[in-house]
């Protein structure tokens, strides 16, 4: 870029200096430099004109250089933003795919139990879902800690995590009395408390579908937040493309 600027200056001086020399020879031959000549009478005006011409000659290459720098900066930013769009699209696909891998099988199982079974939730299946929900929540929290997405996306991701933890707690309530003994070496749960745990498990079963629906709804809002951000970034890319096209034309 600097070499282009120097070449432009050298070329300009190579054209202007001979022209000025020729003009001086013509003026001297015409007697313009005499005491009462044209140059003497209008020397202030002529000096101002030459100053303006010198300023124009100096500004033109600088302006061209600034235009070139602006175009290069815009092209670099466009390349960076394009990479950011590709990255957020890839993150969206991985993250939403991870959540769907959890919600879709669980949703099918609950639907089948309600439509074709007795409507009860199998405690062993509830135990498995608690473990899966716990792993999902850990994965989502680890992703959230990276803070790679806009605030709106992170807020909806936090809502997905909260809904997942609520589903996990509901599954724990359902299977707890089947997965634990009332009395063991390290604990002895009173009959009143044990009866309360059994009742809580029975009350939790009808609510499990609603908890899973909350996870699904929060995921849809997360998907929309991702999509809005991607649309905004792509609109910025189109604006940059138009500006670069105008700059080159």
Secondary structure, DSSP 8 states (H G I E B T S, - for coil): -HHHHHHHHHHHHHHHHHHHHHHHHHHHHTTTTSTTSHHHHTHHHHHHHHHHHHHHHHHHHHHHHHHHHHHHHHHHHHHHHHHHHHHHHHHHHHHHHHHHHHHHHHHHHHHHHHHHS-S---HHHHHHHHHHHHHHHHHHHHHHHH--S-HHHHHHHHHHHHHHHHHHHHHHHHHHHHHS-SEETTEE--HHHHHHHHHHHHHHHTTHHHHHHHHHHHHHHHHHHHHHHHHHHHHHHHHHHHHHHHHH-
